[in-house]
Amino acid sequence: MGLPTYTGQGQREAIRALMHLPQGDVLIANLPTGSGKSLLAHLPPLVEQEGLMTLAIVPTVALAIDQATRMKNLLHKRYPHRELPPLSFHGGLSEEQRTQVHRSIWQGEQPILFTSPEYAVGSLREPLEHAAAQGRLNNVFIDEAHLVIGWGNGFRPAFQLLPALVRMLRIKARSRDVRVVLASATLTASTIHDLRHLFGPPVRVHVVSAVHLRPEIRYAPVPCLEEERPMRVLEAVQLAPRPFILYVTRPDEADRWLYRLRATGLRRVSKFTGETSSADRERLLSQWSANELDGMVATSAFGLGVDKSDVRTVIHATLPDSLDRYYQEVGRAGRDGRAGAAILLHTESDERQAKGIAVPKLARDENAHERWTGMIDGAQSHDKLPEASWVDLTRLRTHQHVKSKKSNAWSVRTLTLMARAGLIELVAIGSSQSADQDTPLNISEASRAAVRILDDGHRDLDHFAKALACAREDVRKAGESGFNAITDVAYGHLEISEALRQMYSIMGAICVPVSLCCGGCPTHWDDRRQTVFYQAPATPRLADFSPRSLDKIDRLALPRAAPNLIVISVQRDNKFAETCAHLLDALASTVDFHTVAWDEEFERVHAKRLIQALPRHQRLNVLFDTLDLASLTQMEAGANEVRALIWTLPSIAVLWNLLLLSKAQLELLLVPADLAHPHHSGRKLLDTTPHVTAIDLFHLLNP
């Protein structure tokens, strides 16, 4: 990747999980903003063999374009003479470019594709299924995965179709299962629960979480009157450090604020909303990255994953609908590790709009049941998915006489609520106006949907009502929780780092601790001398690894100190490190390591030389760990892990106890021949431990 280090322990453990996850399992990467989650999509095309494809689903065109540009540069560095098709698929492509992408997927020449849920479940679905059936599509990366729950409830229903898409790709992939990564910076307990069940089964979903609160942000929530807000916003824009982003909720609000800013003489500003054309998006992103703009007036369509590290100020000229959304948007600032300002200028009149978004209207049981039975009674079979049926979203209830977009939207909301309740699975959503069969971006444009029945009791009103009541309550609780949290913060009732800790901490079968940390808020500003001491929680290692074949090493019939432990003795002399390097090189064709680890002293002196001694294909698939005495218990092997460990420190007691109880498929321990026994004073470890010498092992490997 050309990067000197990982951004942190969380990114490192997420990469380990990506590389070594068992086939068919799912990874949820819950990492903070700015920690480099996109690396999880970028890495596979760079290290895997040509002909394999990664599908990267992103929420905005801006992000698809931005990530495709970064990926193109990385691939050109790796393969300088390779011609690349377009790496993003969006509405701004020409017909020729669209055809090129389709052809590249069919022919196995598309290394990675960044696109929206609408295209992935629409016109791209058939070539993606073909690629999966040919064993070429092996990675699906879904960025901002919390939107599968939040936006899939009706705002952009294509998000709710993604679990069905993944299920179908896995059914098609006979010889090679599809690895799925769900990435986000803001996952609550209910969101993780829903994602595990949607993409699961839950037992096969692994969570790597390294949530820590951003210390760079200085928060200033400012309640104000409606008539004074324009003056306060203009004052903030004129005085605050730049670049800045001015966030609003609706596109028409962005138009008004841009007009006001330009009327004051600001020229290096523009706007970015969901209604911005594809051509304008590319131009604006280029200007934004090149520092040709001082500010951007934007809705939530701008910012998700768009990585500009030096944004200094984020101003909200409205109350966001949830603390989750607010934290996502202020997270655009200070990504370079320097201070960023977050100014929230809100009025009482904002609350109705924010609550309406946070707690959407949901169909009542009787209305929803009547609407559903009408749709399913007129269902038609799906020509490509025999277990699914198309239903007509324009079908009216008995008392209705005029078709309307509003009625269609209620039909979509009914289906998305039924899907959340487990009655059906939404497979596809279409529009009669959509020539290329892509899922419409707005629910008002949808005219039909493909569904798969999951519960035979869907026609029974009582059963239907019970299922919907539970789903409706879940949606209501989640929405009210996020809305109440942002209002508590906005009016100073709850300190923001405590509010964020409550929102993102998870305790239970999955544990996600969040440490309190605030770079600056009104509570902490009371004492400017206060120093915040912060240590991010440790990130657990992957618990289950993809199994390796050990047939070759088993045929050597080496003595074992424990069922999964082989001890190798190396003479302690000035060639100790060189011998270890040659030994691992010789073992590379026999043992496919997940991990190579060593103690701190060995790492300081010899690690770099040993890494270079390994064959390149081995290095690309191995993570190198340093065994820290203070945190050895956090470095226990995962189930099925294959590790090589080098230990040279005088005492091996703690590590030895861990190795005897290890869950690893195999541990290879390389130690000096004179290492002291951990439990018998005056004796060597090898005096009572079955082992093989390095010289004997060389002879066995090279007879």
HUDAKA-V824089 format. One line per field, one symbol per residue. phi: phi as a letter, one per 20 degrees, with the letter a starting at -180 (. if undefined). psi: psi as a letter, one per 20 degrees, with the letter a starting at -180 (. if undefined). burial: 1 if it has 16 or more other ideal C-beta (glycine too) atoms within 10 Angstrom, else 0. Layout:
BEGIN
phi = ???
psi = ???
burial = ???
END
This chain:
BEGIN
phi = .mdfbffrfffffffgfgfcfggnecddddcfgnenffgfeffgfedeffoecdedececfgfgffffffffffffffcfdeedfgeccbfefffffffffgffffemddfbcebegfffedfefffffffffemdedccddelfffgefeffqfcfgffefgfffgfffffffecfeedcddadcdegfffgfffffdffgfdddddccfbffeeedecfcfbegfefgffffffffdffdfccdecedgfffgffffffffeofdecbcbcfeffffffffffffffemecebcebeffdpfnfddfdfdccddeaeffbfgfgffffffemfenefcdcdddccfffffffffffcffcffgffffffffffffdfcfefdcfedcedefefefgeeccfbfffgfffffffffffffnecdfdbcccfeefdmefffdffefcbbdcdfdcfefeffffgffffffffffffffffffffffffffemfbfffffffffdfccqgddcfcefacfrbgfefgcfefdeeccfgfeffgecdffdedgffffflffcebgccddcecfebfdgfffffffffffgedcefebccbffffffddggffgfffggffffddddddeegfcffedffegmfdcdcdccffddgfffffffdfeffbdddecffeffffccfndegffcdgbceffffgfffcf
psi = ijphrqirhghghhgggghjpqpirppoonqqqjjlhhhhhhggihirqqiqqpoopqhqhghggghhgghggghhhgmhjppprpjqoriiqrhghghggghhghjkjohqpprrhghhjdiigghghghghjkhoipppoqlihihgghiihgnihhiighhgggghhghnghoqppppoprinprghgggghhhhjbqhijpppoplpqqpihpopnpnprqgiiggggghgghhhqqqqqpopagqhhhggghgggghhjjphlqaqoriipqgghgggghggghjkiphqppqaihphoionohkphpppokroriqhggghgghihqkijirqqpopooqrhihhggghhghnqpqqqgggggggghgghhjqqqphinhiqqpqoiipqrhiqipqqhggghhgghgghhhghijhrpphqprphiohjkqpqhqhiiqiqqpqpphoijhipggggggghgggghgggggghghghghhgghjjhpphhhghghhiqppbhppnqpqppphprhgiihniippoppoqqqoqrphpqpqqpjgghhiilqqphrhkpppppppnaijghgggghghghihihpnqhqpqrrhggghgigghgghhqqghghijpppqpophikhhikqqrpjqoqppppiqhpjgggghhhhjqjqhppoooqqhjpqphiopiqqgihjpprqqgghhghhhm.
burial = 0000011111111111111111001111111111111111111111010001111111111111111110100110000000011111110100000101110110011111111111111111101110110111111111111111111111111111111111111101100011111111111100111111011000001111111111011111100000001001110110010011111110101100110110000000111111010000110110010000101111111111111100111111111111111111111111100001111111100110011011110110100111110111001001000001111110100000000000111111111111111011111111100100011110101111111110000100000100110011011001101111111111000111101110111100010101001111101100000000000110111111110100001000010110011111110000011011101101110011111111100110011001001100010001101010000000111101111111110001001101100101111111111011100000011100101101001001100
END
